[in-house]
């Protein structure tokens, strides 16, 4: 993501793909115990000392499989689109060792669009190159019933607002009504893997005495 943030610094407001973004629907995928072992070892955060030419050898040993088997299962999971998100911690304020800020502001854009038009609106929002994420989430009355959200990062707050304004103009040009829109700002973005480990879940059940 750091590489992506550097690349996005040169993107002009309004820059977008020729076609609307396509939503990846949430699906249930059944995994075997063997596949879970590989998946959890694969997606656990890398410690600094693990970043080396062969980081997966130790992870394969952790999963109690050979490196070849570890890679085979990982490739199969990727083909099934299970490998979608790794854990990352984005420091938006702290400079790098060289004193360079990769990014500073974490902007969460959100819109309230009419029920039934969430996928259409999300496709029009998500086609903009500045965004790292775009998703449909029902926030409820407490947050003005917003249902389409998107994330952008940058070092210039006003430039991010200019990107937001360009997306707003595009939604109007696409005849998509917006009942409410706003921006939330954050200094640090923590993205965790989306899976719930059955091993951790079983341990939790034992702890709570169920």
C-alpha positions as CSV (number, residue, x, y, z in Angstrom):
1,X,0.0,0.0,0.0
2,X,2.9,2.4,0.6
3,X,3.9,2.0,-3.0
4,X,0.3,2.7,-4.0
5,X,0.2,5.9,-1.9
6,X,3.4,7.2,-3.6
7,X,1.9,6.5,-7.0
8,X,-1.4,8.2,-6.1
9,X,0.3,11.5,-5.2
10,X,0.4,12.4,-8.9
11,X,-3.2,11.5,-9.7
12,X,-5.4,14.4,-10.7
13,X,-8.9,14.9,-9.2
14,X,-11.5,13.2,-11.4
15,X,-9.1,10.6,-12.8
16,X,-11.1,7.4,-13.3
17,X,-11.4,4.2,-15.2
18,X,-13.3,4.0,-18.4
19,X,-15.9,1.6,-16.9
20,X,-17.6,1.4,-13.5
21,X,-15.9,-0.7,-10.8
22,X,-17.3,-4.2,-10.4
23,X,-18.3,-5.3,-6.9
24,X,-16.8,-8.4,-5.5
25,X,-19.7,-10.1,-3.7
26,X,-19.2,-11.5,-0.2
27,X,-19.3,-15.3,-0.4
28,X,-19.0,-18.2,2.0
29,X,-16.0,-20.5,1.2
30,X,-15.6,-23.9,2.9
31,X,-12.0,-24.6,3.9
32,X,-10.5,-27.8,5.2
33,X,-8.4,-27.9,8.4
34,X,-5.3,-28.3,6.2
35,X,-6.2,-25.2,4.2
36,X,-6.9,-23.2,7.3
37,X,-3.5,-24.0,8.7
38,X,-1.8,-22.7,5.6
39,X,-4.1,-19.6,5.3
40,X,-3.5,-18.5,8.9
41,X,0.2,-19.0,8.6
42,X,0.3,-17.2,5.3
43,X,-1.6,-14.1,6.4
44,X,-0.2,-13.5,9.8
45,X,1.7,-10.2,10.0
46,X,5.4,-10.4,9.0
47,X,7.8,-9.5,11.7
48,X,10.8,-7.3,10.5
49,X,13.2,-10.2,10.7
50,X,10.9,-12.3,8.5
51,X,11.3,-10.0,5.5
52,X,13.9,-11.9,3.6
53,X,14.2,-13.8,0.2
54,X,12.4,-16.9,1.6
55,X,9.9,-15.7,4.2
56,X,7.5,-18.6,3.6
57,X,9.9,-21.4,4.6
58,X,9.4,-20.7,8.3
59,X,5.6,-20.2,7.8
60,X,5.4,-23.6,6.1
61,X,7.2,-25.2,9.1
62,X,4.7,-23.4,11.3
63,X,1.8,-25.0,9.4
64,X,3.7,-28.4,9.6
65,X,3.8,-28.8,5.8
66,X,6.6,-28.7,3.2
67,X,7.3,-25.5,1.5
68,X,6.1,-27.0,-1.8
69,X,2.8,-28.0,-0.2
70,X,2.5,-24.6,1.5
71,X,2.9,-22.8,-1.9
72,X,0.5,-25.3,-3.6
73,X,-2.3,-24.7,-1.2
74,X,-1.7,-20.9,-1.2
75,X,-1.9,-20.8,-5.0
76,X,-5.2,-22.8,-4.9
77,X,-6.6,-20.5,-2.3
78,X,-5.6,-17.5,-4.5
79,X,-7.3,-19.1,-7.5
80,X,-10.5,-19.4,-5.4
81,X,-10.1,-15.7,-4.5
82,X,-9.7,-16.4,-0.8
83,X,-6.4,-14.5,-0.7
84,X,-7.8,-11.0,-0.7
85,X,-6.4,-9.0,2.3
86,X,-3.2,-9.0,4.3
87,X,-2.8,-7.3,7.6
88,X,-1.2,-3.8,7.3
89,X,-0.5,-0.9,9.5
90,X,-0.4,2.4,7.8
91,X,1.4,5.2,9.8
92,X,0.0,8.4,8.3
93,X,2.0,10.8,10.4
94,X,5.4,9.1,11.2
95,X,8.0,9.7,8.5
96,X,10.1,6.8,7.1
97,X,13.7,6.2,8.1
98,X,14.7,8.6,5.3
99,X,12.4,11.3,6.7
100,X,9.8,11.0,3.9
101,X,6.1,10.8,4.6
102,X,4.4,8.2,2.4
103,X,1.0,9.6,3.4
104,X,-0.5,11.6,6.2
105,X,-4.3,11.8,6.0
106,X,-6.7,8.9,6.0
107,X,-10.0,10.1,4.4
108,X,-13.2,8.0,4.7
109,X,-15.7,9.4,2.1
110,X,-19.3,8.3,2.5
111,X,-22.6,8.9,0.7
112,X,-26.2,8.1,1.3
113,X,-27.7,6.9,-1.9
114,X,-31.3,5.6,-2.6
115,X,-31.9,2.0,-1.5
116,X,-31.5,-0.3,-4.5
117,X,-28.8,1.9,-6.2
118,X,-25.9,1.0,-3.9
119,X,-24.1,-1.2,-6.4
120,X,-24.6,1.3,-9.2
121,X,-23.3,4.2,-7.0
122,X,-20.5,2.1,-5.7
123,X,-19.4,1.3,-9.2
124,X,-19.3,5.0,-10.1
125,X,-17.4,5.9,-7.0
126,X,-15.0,3.0,-7.1
127,X,-13.8,3.7,-10.6
128,X,-11.8,6.7,-9.3
129,X,-8.1,6.0,-9.3
130,X,-7.4,7.8,-6.0
131,X,-9.3,5.3,-3.9
132,X,-7.8,2.3,-2.2
133,X,-11.2,0.8,-1.0
134,X,-14.8,1.3,-1.9
135,X,-17.6,-0.7,-0.3
136,X,-21.3,-0.9,0.5
137,X,-22.0,-0.7,4.3
138,X,-25.2,0.3,6.0
139,X,-24.3,2.8,8.7
140,X,-27.8,3.4,10.0
141,X,-29.6,6.5,11.2
142,X,-26.8,7.5,13.6
143,X,-24.7,8.2,10.6
144,X,-27.4,9.7,8.3
145,X,-28.0,6.3,6.7
146,X,-24.9,6.5,4.6
147,X,-24.4,3.2,2.6
148,X,-21.5,3.8,0.2
149,X,-18.0,4.4,1.6
150,X,-14.6,4.9,0.1
151,X,-11.1,5.4,1.4
152,X,-8.3,7.7,0.0
153,X,-4.9,8.6,1.5
154,X,-2.6,11.6,0.9
155,X,-0.3,14.2,2.4
156,X,-2.4,17.1,1.2
157,X,-5.8,17.4,2.9
158,X,-7.2,20.0,0.4
159,X,-6.2,17.8,-2.5
160,X,-8.1,14.9,-1.0
161,X,-11.2,17.2,-0.6
162,X,-10.7,18.1,-4.3
163,X,-10.8,14.4,-5.2
164,X,-14.0,14.0,-3.1
165,X,-15.6,17.0,-4.9
166,X,-14.7,15.4,-8.3
167,X,-16.4,12.2,-7.2
168,X,-19.5,14.2,-6.1
169,X,-19.7,15.9,-9.5
170,X,-19.4,12.5,-11.2
171,X,-22.3,11.1,-9.1
172,X,-24.5,14.1,-10.1
173,X,-23.5,13.7,-13.8
174,X,-24.5,10.0,-13.5
175,X,-27.9,11.0,-12.1
176,X,-27.4,9.3,-8.8
177,X,-29.1,11.2,-6.0
178,X,-27.1,11.7,-2.8
179,X,-29.1,12.5,0.4
180,X,-26.1,13.1,2.5
181,X,-22.3,13.0,2.2
182,X,-19.3,13.7,4.4
183,X,-15.7,12.9,5.2
184,X,-14.2,11.3,8.3
185,X,-10.5,11.9,9.0
186,X,-8.1,9.5,10.7
187,X,-4.4,9.5,11.4
188,X,-3.8,5.7,11.3
189,X,-5.5,3.0,9.3
190,X,-5.3,-0.6,10.6
191,X,-6.4,-3.3,8.2
192,X,-6.7,-6.7,9.6
193,X,-7.3,-10.0,7.8
194,X,-11.0,-10.6,7.3
195,X,-11.1,-14.3,8.2
196,X,-12.2,-15.6,11.6
197,X,-9.9,-18.5,12.5
198,X,-11.8,-21.6,13.6
199,X,-8.8,-22.4,15.9
200,X,-9.1,-19.1,17.7
201,X,-12.8,-19.4,17.8
202,X,-12.6,-22.8,19.5
203,X,-10.1,-21.5,22.0
204,X,-12.5,-18.6,22.8
205,X,-15.3,-21.0,23.3
206,X,-13.2,-23.0,25.8
207,X,-12.3,-19.7,27.6
208,X,-15.9,-18.6,28.1
209,X,-16.9,-22.1,29.2
210,X,-19.3,-22.9,26.4
